[in-house]
Amino acid sequence: MKQRNLFNDKSLLDSRRELRNNPTPEEALLWDRLKNKQLQNRKFRRQHSIGNYILDFYCPSEMIAVELDGAHHFTTAGKQYDDERTLYLNEIGIRVLRFPNSSVTNDIEVVLGKICEHFKSSS
């Protein structure tokens, strides 16, 4: 039996590309502050898949996923999906940080600070 690639499975390539090319305004705003190692010299990837899940942002050196939550995340089905996804990612050693879209829009500096609090050490 062929083992599936855990990271960036080719079957999700088109979905990842679509999400990268059509970010939400909040994703675009946060990406503008994460790209090019701007946050404490940490590399972030956007729309990076792990298993069956496509993460909004992923920092490989810290094994941190950053997820931005819009309205659908606050439904019963959305919460259940997010819980299952977080459990899976936690089981393989990835910490998941979730922020409502409004946090990025209203105070991105707080969001960036909270992400930095989860870094193992200062850069």
C-alpha positions in Angstrom: 0.0 0.0 0.0 1.4 3.4 -1.0 1.9 5.8 2.0 0.3 9.2 1.5 2.5 12.2 1.8 1.7 14.0 5.1 2.8 17.4 3.9 1.4 19.1 0.8 -0.3 16.0 -0.7 -0.5 16.5 -4.5 -4.2 15.7 -4.4 -4.8 19.0 -2.6 -2.6 21.1 -4.9 -5.4 22.8 -6.8 -7.3 23.6 -3.6 -4.2 25.1 -2.0 -3.5 27.2 -5.1 -7.1 28.4 -5.2 -7.0 29.5 -1.6 -3.6 31.2 -2.0 -4.9 33.1 -5.1 -8.1 34.2 -3.4 -7.3 35.0 0.3 -9.8 36.6 2.6 -9.0 40.2 3.4 -7.9 39.1 6.9 -5.6 36.4 5.5 -4.0 38.9 3.1 -3.5 41.3 5.9 -1.8 38.8 8.2 0.2 37.3 5.4 1.6 40.7 4.7 3.1 40.6 8.2 4.2 37.0 8.2 5.8 36.6 4.8 9.6 37.0 4.2 10.5 36.0 7.8 9.2 39.4 9.1 8.0 37.9 12.4 11.1 37.2 14.5 12.8 35.7 11.5 10.4 32.7 11.3 9.4 31.3 8.0 5.7 30.9 7.5 3.9 29.1 4.7 0.4 29.9 3.6 -2.2 27.4 2.6 0.0 24.5 3.5 -1.6 21.1 3.8 -0.9 18.5 6.4 -2.8 15.3 6.1 -6.3 16.1 4.7 -6.2 19.6 6.1 -5.1 22.9 4.5 -3.8 25.3 7.1 -4.1 29.0 6.7 -0.5 29.6 7.9 2.2 27.2 9.1 5.5 27.8 10.7 7.6 24.6 10.2 10.4 25.5 12.6 7.9 26.1 15.5 5.3 23.5 14.3 2.6 26.1 14.7 -0.5 26.4 12.6 -2.3 29.8 12.6 -5.9 29.7 11.7 -8.2 32.6 11.0 -11.9 32.0 11.8 -14.7 33.5 9.8 -18.4 33.1 10.5 -18.6 29.5 9.4 -16.2 28.4 12.1 -18.7 29.5 14.8 -21.5 27.1 13.6 -22.0 23.7 15.2 -20.6 21.9 12.2 -17.7 24.3 11.9 -16.7 23.9 15.5 -16.9 20.1 15.2 -14.7 20.2 12.1 -12.2 22.5 13.8 -12.1 20.3 16.9 -11.3 17.2 14.8 -8.7 19.0 12.8 -7.0 20.5 16.0 -7.0 17.0 17.6 -5.3 15.5 14.5 -2.7 18.3 14.3 -2.0 18.2 18.1 -1.5 14.4 17.8 1.3 14.9 15.3 2.9 17.6 17.4 1.5 20.8 15.8 0.1 23.5 18.0 -2.9 25.3 16.5 -3.5 29.0 17.2 -7.0 30.3 16.3 -8.0 33.9 15.9 -11.3 35.4 14.8 -11.0 37.5 11.6 -12.0 40.5 13.7 -8.9 40.2 15.8 -6.7 40.6 12.7 -8.8 43.5 11.4 -9.1 45.3 14.7 -5.6 44.7 16.3 -3.1 42.8 14.3 -0.3 43.7 16.7 -2.0 41.7 19.5 -2.4 38.7 17.1 1.3 38.9 16.1 2.3 39.1 19.8 0.2 36.0 20.7 1.9 34.1 17.9 5.3 35.1 19.1 4.4 34.0 22.7 4.3 30.4 21.3 7.7 30.5 19.8 10.2 28.1 21.5 12.8 30.8 21.8 13.6 34.3 20.6 15.3 34.7 17.3 
